[in-house]
Amino acid sequence: MDTTVQTTIGTQRALVTELPGPKSQELHARRRKVVSAGLTNGFPVYIDRAAGAILVDVDGNHLLDLGSGIAVTSIGHAVPALIDAVSEQVAAFTHTCFMVTPYEAYIQVCEELAALTPGDHEKTSALFNSGAEAIENAVKIARLATGRPAIIVVDHAYHGRTNLTMALTAKNMPYKDHFGPFAPEIYRVPTSYPYRDGLSGPEAAARAIAEIESSVGAHNVAAIVIEPIQGEGGFIVPAEGFLPALSAWTTANGALFIADEIQSGFCRTGAWFAVDHEGVIPDIVTTAKGLAGGMPLAGVTGRAEIMNQVHEGGLGGTYGGNPVAAVAALATIATMRDLDLAARARHIGDVAFAALRELQKDTTIIGEVRGRGAMIAMELVEPGTTTPNAAAAKAIVNFCNQHGVIAISCGTYGNVIRLLPPLVITDEQLADGLEVLAAAVRSIG
């Protein structure tokens, strides 16, 4: 299937300067004077334009994007349908605040979310600006609907950087250190991490449930909030049966199952949502990232009888569901549907996993290759052990970046390379990126 976005910038990686180039270095010097040091850059090359899976920096280097802005630009860059939709909406109006004078695009996005998210029950949605904001509101809704205070999260979870979502997030540095105190009534239990715990899905679920029941009490639990495939925590895919068992427990005990699909949703894993792979039907789904092709938009979609319990005015925000972002989401969803990007994600995964597992046989530092669809990861370890190897991850990312391939790391231990290519990446581009990645791994071990 040809999913290439035809543009004038081409489709190949090409370097004309060392990286970062002189213009990027000049911009970075300016950045250090006026941008908070608390904001970091994975790779300080400054982007001027982009198309498909190619980024062009201010020095004219053409870089291959295997990060998609952390799973945001899944339909690629400079997609004509998205450009047209956003341009037309900007010319019409940019903002009225949906809570003051509403508009159709907001309703249309909610209609799409109702149709696409798992389950055929009646659903309603509320739109926000970011994934963290969606999680915050999902927790509000769950507590109101159940009348219970406790929220259950799992080890290695990442849910955001606001005060509440920092409490939900597991990793201390850099997300939480010295930023407390955090919101109360958050309880963390073990997750399913097959590479490290060796448990089946039902065994891991039983362990988590036992901890909930003994330490929190089922009658106190409003919701379990969980990423079906963990993102920042290391692209951890739970063992089969773990998610269905947790979902069944919430149903049996009057709690809610909230699926954080912010990174894994919208075709990234080869299905519209990661929970689809095991037939789990959440009570609430949170979305963002891939929803709107780069425009800031997030959603909370849930069972109508839950969502509609919130009193009038209890949900909202000045910019939530902004009309420009809303039409971007409609164009993004249409593009995913028209190009069958779920199938494309499965193909990307087939190619990448085959290549990385062959690479694993030839090296000593790849402990596990895992993921689903175009959500792909390698966990790096010290040779002959399962000891996390963060130094190797850092070196591999640096090698890839220096050769014009954007790669990013993740993981509680900083030892996981994650690949999130645009779903419109061509087979030739994917092969090129995997060759650079293989060279990076072999340069270390």
Summary of the structure (lengths in Angstrom):
residues: 445
radius of gyration: 21.4
end to end distance: 35.5
largest distance: 62.3
contacts: 1627
relative contact order: 0.16
helix: 40%
strand: 17%
